[in-house]
């Protein structure tokens, strides 16, 4: 099965343009490293109005961010110990219209299913989690889907934050049962700070 990437095909990475169920802003992203919030470096995604920490073992390439397809404005990825191929990625972006708190669950579940259909067009996803949460102190909703892939199970996890300038985090992992990857994804979510978008 061929997977999709914003740059070149990679056997275990999915980081292309997905149907998010909302209109996506097309402005450029301004990104930088910062040591704020502990000893981990941070990605400051001013297009999405999101800042988040980079877990140990993950990497961020600011030059590659400029090549991401329109829905996404920043990306970090992780390679496993046994292969140089990336086995997980987290992407962020800005949704183009407000998402009221009352519509969070519907918007998040629809966007998660749309992303699963884009990245895994021949697989039927299973909803494993749909919960209210917070992202950067604002109401948010997280949806997790497990998807059959290459004889195993991949994970699609999407969080949408409410507000006049909503943002999203999309995590894609080749192994839904790998607790290290899921812990890293949740650490990224917990580290999120929200701020003003770049004009």
Steps between C-alpha positions, in 0.01 A plus 500: 500500500634843409476758775484874457753762598537875445841444341578146385329166564620327818387151601379590849424873492179685426527876482301628203203723447187356665136593471452667837131575470576871547642767274876525543697825509777531241736755656863411554642379829768663709680245716783518748668303778464605862618356828190608688302254710758261636812373329335380178517714186171645377347564162327837478245476219375855458272414210297264715557700820645190667822433691596150615794303637695247294534165683838330527568292190277715279627758254381816331621636167395866453598492132276199440209681665502745210431209265199362689173491314248772577314355799814472713746759625742302718609141546714292734582134445653200673709212371504167683811331639489227237444695179587844366150531357278736695239308696303792644429862420309788656373781281339828599293747308234767518138443408347777293174549685401522867405177677258562790535278805160348424626375163835365613410132513334498159780702341775285653340167416427610144852632451658186647300274269582719200870479582482122547327466162768713336804328649354147499248497213466120493455447874199523731586699815371412846414778743693428820464830684298821483542728800483859616830648599691828509773624273701795622230576757217512245219247445598230253397154386724203424405209275708184453448248221676167451554400138617166355833556326778271370384204709476708817306795635583867448366788707345828385449745788364849441432782746303810402498806727198728517502874450495776242841386376487122539804280459549127469763237575506185289708202613568202274678192634580176321452291818194579711624265772835675555462670840813713448360668191161562657665640814703736282189613310318570826805687633490723193131571562567578867778744407288708262476874553265708287566853390436752226536402141736673266322733262 
